[in-house]
Protein backbone atom coordinates (compact mmCIF):
# COMPACT_ATOMS: atom_id res chain seq x y z
CA UNK A 1 0.00 0.00 0.00
CA UNK A 2 1.18 3.51 -0.80
CA UNK A 3 0.84 5.26 2.54
CA UNK A 4 1.80 8.77 1.50
CA UNK A 5 2.97 10.94 -1.36
CA UNK A 6 4.27 14.42 -0.54
CA UNK A 7 5.54 17.09 -2.90
CA UNK A 8 7.35 20.02 -1.30
CA UNK A 9 9.12 23.21 -2.35
CA UNK A 10 12.79 24.00 -1.51
CA UNK A 11 11.78 25.78 1.71
CA UNK A 12 10.00 22.66 3.00
CA UNK A 13 6.43 23.85 2.43
CA UNK A 14 4.09 21.08 1.36
CA UNK A 15 2.58 21.69 -2.07
CA UNK A 16 0.66 18.39 -2.41
CA UNK A 17 0.10 15.60 0.08
CA UNK A 18 -1.88 12.40 -0.19
CA UNK A 19 -2.22 10.01 2.75
CA UNK A 20 -3.82 6.56 2.60
CA UNK A 21 -4.48 4.52 5.71
CA UNK A 22 -2.45 6.82 7.95
CA UNK A 23 -4.30 7.98 11.07
CA UNK A 24 -4.56 11.74 11.34
CA UNK A 25 -2.57 11.80 14.58
CA UNK A 26 0.42 10.21 12.80
CA UNK A 27 0.39 12.52 9.77
CA UNK A 28 2.24 15.33 11.53
CA UNK A 29 5.01 12.90 12.46
CA UNK A 30 5.32 11.75 8.83
CA UNK A 31 5.30 15.30 7.48
CA UNK A 32 8.09 16.44 9.79
CA UNK A 33 10.08 13.23 9.29
CA UNK A 34 9.96 13.47 5.49
CA UNK A 35 10.75 17.19 5.45
CA UNK A 36 13.73 16.60 7.74
CA UNK A 37 14.88 13.70 5.55
CA UNK A 38 14.74 15.88 2.45
CA UNK A 39 16.44 18.82 4.13
CA UNK A 40 19.26 16.57 5.29
CA UNK A 41 19.85 14.58 2.09
CA UNK A 42 18.63 16.52 -0.94
CA UNK A 43 20.94 19.54 -0.82
CA UNK A 44 23.11 19.71 -3.94
CA UNK A 45 21.99 16.42 -5.47
CA UNK A 46 21.35 15.68 -9.13
CA UNK A 47 17.73 16.03 -10.24
CA UNK A 48 15.72 12.80 -10.56
CA UNK A 49 18.24 10.79 -8.54
CA UNK A 50 16.27 8.43 -6.28
CA UNK A 51 17.12 7.98 -2.61
CA UNK A 52 15.86 5.21 -0.35
CA UNK A 53 15.19 5.12 3.39
CA UNK A 54 13.55 2.71 5.80
CA UNK A 55 11.61 3.85 8.87
CA UNK A 56 9.16 2.04 11.17
CA UNK A 57 8.82 -0.98 8.83
CA UNK A 58 7.93 1.17 5.80
CA UNK A 59 9.93 2.09 2.74
CA UNK A 60 10.59 5.64 1.59
CA UNK A 61 11.79 6.73 -1.82
CA UNK A 62 12.40 10.39 -2.53
CA UNK A 63 13.93 12.61 -5.17
CA UNK A 64 14.56 16.18 -6.18
CA UNK A 65 12.82 17.16 -9.41
CA UNK A 66 13.39 20.70 -10.58
CA UNK A 67 12.48 22.91 -7.63
CA UNK A 68 10.24 20.34 -5.95
CA UNK A 69 11.00 17.31 -3.80
CA UNK A 70 8.83 14.21 -4.13
CA UNK A 71 8.45 11.62 -1.36
CA UNK A 72 6.65 8.27 -1.56
CA UNK A 73 6.06 6.06 1.49
CA UNK A 74 4.86 2.48 1.16
CA UNK A 75 4.67 -0.87 2.88
CA UNK A 76 4.09 -4.54 2.00
CA UNK A 77 4.15 -4.91 -1.81
CA UNK A 78 5.25 -1.28 -2.25
CA UNK A 79 8.93 -1.71 -1.49
CA UNK A 80 11.82 0.40 -2.81
CA UNK A 81 11.46 -0.83 -6.38
CA UNK A 82 7.70 -0.27 -6.60
CA UNK A 83 7.97 3.17 -4.97
CA UNK A 84 10.74 4.09 -7.39
CA UNK A 85 8.32 3.27 -10.21
CA UNK A 86 5.67 5.45 -8.55
CA UNK A 87 8.14 8.35 -8.31
CA UNK A 88 9.22 7.86 -11.93
CA UNK A 89 5.60 7.92 -13.07
CA UNK A 90 4.94 11.10 -11.07
CA UNK A 91 8.04 12.85 -12.45
CA UNK A 92 7.21 11.80 -16.01
CA UNK A 93 3.68 13.13 -15.62
CA UNK A 94 4.84 16.43 -14.12
CA UNK A 95 7.40 16.80 -16.91
CA UNK A 96 4.63 16.14 -19.44
CA UNK A 97 2.42 18.81 -17.85
CA UNK A 98 5.11 21.45 -17.28
CA UNK A 99 7.26 20.69 -20.31
CA UNK A 100 10.42 20.37 -18.20
CA UNK A 101 11.42 19.84 -14.57
CA UNK A 102 9.31 22.48 -12.83
CA UNK A 103 10.13 25.58 -10.92
CA UNK A 104 7.88 26.14 -7.91
CA UNK A 105 5.94 28.82 -9.80
CA UNK A 106 5.38 26.59 -12.85
CA UNK A 107 4.29 23.75 -10.56
CA UNK A 108 1.72 25.98 -8.85
CA UNK A 109 0.50 27.33 -12.21
CA UNK A 110 -0.24 23.73 -13.29
CA UNK A 111 -1.45 22.60 -9.84
CA UNK A 112 -4.96 21.49 -10.88
CA UNK A 113 -3.77 19.34 -13.76
CA UNK A 114 -1.01 17.82 -11.60
CA UNK A 115 -3.60 16.81 -8.99
CA UNK A 116 -5.76 15.22 -11.69
CA UNK A 117 -2.78 13.24 -12.96
CA UNK A 118 -1.95 12.11 -9.40
CA UNK A 119 -5.53 10.86 -9.05
CA UNK A 120 -5.05 8.75 -12.17
CA UNK A 121 -1.66 7.39 -11.05
CA UNK A 122 -2.77 6.04 -7.69
CA UNK A 123 -6.00 5.67 -5.78
CA UNK A 124 -6.67 4.40 -2.24
CA UNK A 125 -3.06 3.38 -1.78
CA UNK A 126 -2.66 1.39 -4.99
CA UNK A 127 -0.90 2.34 -8.20
CA UNK A 128 -3.46 2.22 -10.99
CA UNK A 129 -1.65 3.60 -14.03
CA UNK A 130 1.95 4.09 -15.00
CA UNK A 131 1.62 4.78 -18.73
CA UNK A 132 1.86 8.53 -19.36
CA UNK A 133 -0.36 8.46 -22.46
CA UNK A 134 -3.11 6.59 -20.61
CA UNK A 135 -2.86 8.95 -17.62
CA UNK A 136 -3.11 11.95 -19.95
CA UNK A 137 -6.14 10.49 -21.72
CA UNK A 138 -7.94 9.59 -18.48
CA UNK A 139 -7.32 13.03 -16.94
CA UNK A 140 -8.73 14.63 -20.08
CA UNK A 141 -11.93 12.56 -19.87
CA UNK A 142 -13.03 13.99 -16.52
CA UNK A 143 -16.04 16.25 -16.64
CA UNK A 144 -15.76 19.81 -15.27
CA UNK A 145 -17.89 18.92 -12.21
CA UNK A 146 -15.26 16.37 -11.14
CA UNK A 147 -12.48 18.96 -11.24
N, C-alpha and C positions, 0 to 999 in steps of 0.2 A: 504494500500500500504506500502511495505517496502521501506522506504526512503533511508536508508543507513545501510551498514554493514562495520565495521572497525575492523581490527585485528592489535594489536600493540604489541611491545616488552616491557619489563619492564622499559626501558628508555623513553618510550613514542614515539618511532619512528613507523610510520605506515608501516606495512608489507603488508597488503591487504586492499583496500578500494573499495567499490561499492556504487555508488550513483544512485538513480532512482528518477527522477522528482524534483531534487534539483538544482536550478539555480547555475551556477558556482560562482557567487559572494557571495552566502551563504555558500558554501562548507568550506571555511576557518573558518567561525564562528563555524560550526558544528564540524570540526576537533578539534579546540582548546577547545570547550566546552566539548566534549567527553574525550579528553585527560586529561583535568582538573578534570573532574568527576572521572575518573579512578584513577588518582594520589591521589585524596582526599580520596576515599572510598575503594580502593582495596588493601591497604597495610596491610599485615598480615592476610588476609582472607583465608578461606578454599577454595580449588580448586573446581570448578564447582558449587559454591553457587551463585544463581542468585540474582541480585539486580535490583530494579526498580526505575525509575525516571520519572518525567513528566516535559516537558519544551515546551513552545510555542505551546500548544495544540497537542503535539505529545508524544508518549510513548517511553521510552528507557529502554531496558533490557540489562544488562551487567554482565560479569563474568570473573573470572580469571581461566585459564585452562593451567596448566603447567606453562611455562614461558610467555605465551601470554595472552593478554586481548582481549575479544571479545565483541563488542558493536553492538546492533541492534536497529534501530530507525524506528518506524512505526506510521501510523495514520489510522483513520477509523476502518476497520475490524481488523487491526493488532494492537490489544491492548496488555496489559501485558502478557496475557495468550498465545496468538498467537506468540508473539515475544519470549517468553520463549521456545516454541516448536521449533522455528527457531534456537535459540541458542543451544538447546539440539541436534537437527539434525546436526548442524555444529560441535559440540564437538564430537559427536559419529562418524562422518565421519573422523575428524582429528585423533581421537583415532584409527580408523580402518586403516588409512594410515600410521600413525607413530608407531602404536603398543602400545602406552601408551600416557599419557599427554606429549606434546612435550616440549623440550627445544627449545630455539630460533634457534640454529644450526640445529636441526632435522627438525624443521618447514621449514627453508629455503632450506634444502636438498630436501624436498618433495614439494616444492612450486608449481611446475607445476601441479602435481596431485591434490593438494589441490584446486587450481584455477579451475580445471576441475570439481571437486566435487561441488564447490560452484555454478558453472554454472548450474549444474543439480538440485541443491536444490532450487534455486530461479532464476527467469528471469523476467526482466522488472517490478520489484516491487511486484511480486506475488510468493508465495511459490508453487513450482511445485511438489516436491517429498520430502517425509520424511522417506521413508523406505531405510535403509542403503544398503540392498542387491540390490534393484532396482537402487539406485544411483551408486553403484559400477559397475553394469552391463552396465548402460547407459554411464558412463565415459569410459568404456573399448571399447565401440562400435565406438567411434569417430575415424575418419581416421587421419593419421599423418598430413595432410594438415590443419586440423581444430585445431591442437594443437597450 
